[in-house]
Every structure is written in C-alpha cells, then in structure tokens.
C-alpha cells in the first residue's frame, strides 16, 4: 500500500504576501495623497470665496460714492480676508484705457496732470493675498460707475 502525501495548499507563499503588501502600501499612499490634495484645494477654494466676498463688498461701497469722492476714494478699512498677508488695490481707467490707482489726489499732485475719464467710469478692485505656504493669489472684479 502506497502512502499518499498530503499537499498543504491552504496558505500563501512569502512572495505572494510581499506582492500583496506592496500593492496595499501603494494603494494607501495614493489614497492619503488624494486626501491631502483635496484638503489643500478646499482651503484654496474657501480663501477665494472669502476674497470674492470682500471684493464685492468694496465694489458695493464704491457704487455709493459720487464721482468726486470716488477719485479720492480710500478704503475705510482693510477687510479681513484670506491668507497671512493681503492687500486691496482700487483703480479706474481713463479715456485712453490706462489704469489710474485710487486715491488719485496724491498722483495728480505729483504729476500736475489730471486725466480725463469716460462716462461711465470703469473701476477695478483687486485683492492679492499670500497663503500660509507663501503662494500668491488674486481675485479682481470691475464695475461701471456713472457720473
């Protein structure tokens, strides 16, 4: 009588375990990388939304100004906003399409020339900020102000 050998095929070889571990590690690394990217994009989107709201607020304030006050317009406050550093630039465009930064009283005194402006006057507000990582971003919007 021959004795039958039993083959134990119920387990994995070391090579199969190493391959499965490598695939699992690669998949987890990709998943965590995607989660980090989604978090960063969400923060950028939130900062842009905040900046857009602040720019819209400044534009609404500008729309209430008459023309003479508009040319000497200074931000009454620096709105809170995104990032660690931020600045708001308000400028209008003369008849030649050149940008004139507001308030223009100081620029007119320095040059002695007052540009002529079209009716309606295009006013552009730009918010520039630096994120926590130091990367610069900006949001701008324009409006037309009639005289």
Secondary structure, DSSP 8 states (H G I E B T S, - for coil): ---------SS--HHHHHHHHHHHHHHHHHHHHHHHHHHHHHHHHHHHHHHHHHHHHHHHHHHTS-HHHHHT---SS----SSSEEEEEEEEEBTTS-EEES--HHHHHHH-----B-SSEEEEEEEEEE-TTS-EEEEEEEEEE--
